[in-house]
Structure formats: C-alpha cells, structure tokens
C-alpha cells in the first residue's frame, strides 16, 4: 500500500501536483483546481499540526508534502477515526492526496 512516508511516493505525488494548472478540470465534484489546492493545503496543515496559515497554495502544498520526510505528530487524533498510528496516517494522507489528484486527472 502506498504511504506518504515513502520518498519515492512523495516524489510521484509532487510530480502529479506540478502537472496541475489553471485549466485543470475536475473529473467529479464541484471544486475547481484552486479550491482543491486550498483544501489540500489546509488539510496537510491539520495533519501536521501547523499553526501558521500561508496562502500560497501550490508551492505550500508541495512544501507540506516534503515535510513528511521528518513527520512527528505522535498525539494526532483524527476527528472521526481518533488516535492514529504513523503507519495509518501515512496511508490516509496518501489516499487523500491521490483522491484529489485523480479528481483533476493528475
């Protein structure tokens, strides 16, 4: 199973993010590409317990993905799933990013 904590997997996701542009169209849902970038950037912030909100989404999202190389949030509790292990977080983060990149055919 893919995980965000794998260097190769992070690189593949970043390549897919870099393929997005202002004309990228969603394959489903109501979000445009900007809204999806904003959603995913803020979601990464929640996962990594970051407090400072920066609004430069495409560079910011990639920066946040790269930060998983040094992930440390042992007390993370998901609002629905509760306390999660680092392994579970890795799978969930990958699935979330993959879902939205597929949404925009990236």
N, C-alpha and C positions, 0 to 999 in steps of 0.2 A: 504494500500500500504506500502511496506517495505521502511524504511528510515535508513540512516547511523547514525542518531542521537539517535536511539533506542539501548540501551545497549545490549539487547538480540540479536538483529540483527547483531551488530558489532561482538559479540562473535561467532555467527554462521559463519560469513564470515571468521573470523580468523581461526576457525576450518577447514574450507574448504581450506584456504591458506596453513595451516600446512599439509594438505594431499598431496600437490604437492611435486614432487621430480624430479630429473634429467631425469627420464624416462617417465614423464607425456607427453602424446601425444595430440596435438590439434585435436579437433573434426572438425574444419574448419579453414580456413585461413592459412597463411604462417609463422606465428610466432612460434618459439619454446618457451619452458617454460621460459627460461632465458629472451628472448626478451619481452615476455608478462609481466614478473615481472618488468623489467626495464621500460616498457611503463607505467604500472600502478603506479609505484612508482613516476615517474616524473609527471604523471597526478595528483596524490594526492598533489604533491608539488605545481603545478599550482593552484589547488583548494584552497589550504591553504595559498597561497602567501608566501611560504618559499623561501629563497634565497640561503641557503647553500645546495649544491648538495652532498649527500653522496652516495656512490656506493655499499652499502651492501644491496641488494635489498629485500630478503625475510624478514630479521629482520626489515629493514627500512619500508617496506610496512605495516607490522603489526603495527609498531610504529605510522605510519601516520594514520592508521585507528583508533587506540586508541585515537589519538588527537582530533577526532570528539566529544569526550565527553566534550571538552572545546572549541568548534568551535567558532571563532569570525572573520568573514571576511565580514562585512556589506556592503562593497563597491565592492564586487566581481561582475565583468561583464564578462560573457562568450563571446568568440569571435563571436559566431553565435547568441546566444539567448539574449545577452545583460544583463542588470541588472536582478539578480535573487534573490528571497526571500530565507531565510534559509530553509523553507519547500521545495521549488523547488530544492535547492542544495542537500538536504538530499535524495530526490527521485532520482535525477540524479546520485549522487555518488553511491548509492546502485545499480542502474541499470547497471552502468559501471562496477563495481566490479563483480556483478553477471554474466554479459555477458562473461567476460574473465574467470571466474572460470568455467562456463559451457563449455567454449571453450576447457578447459583441463579436462573436466569430473570431476570437483571437486565441 
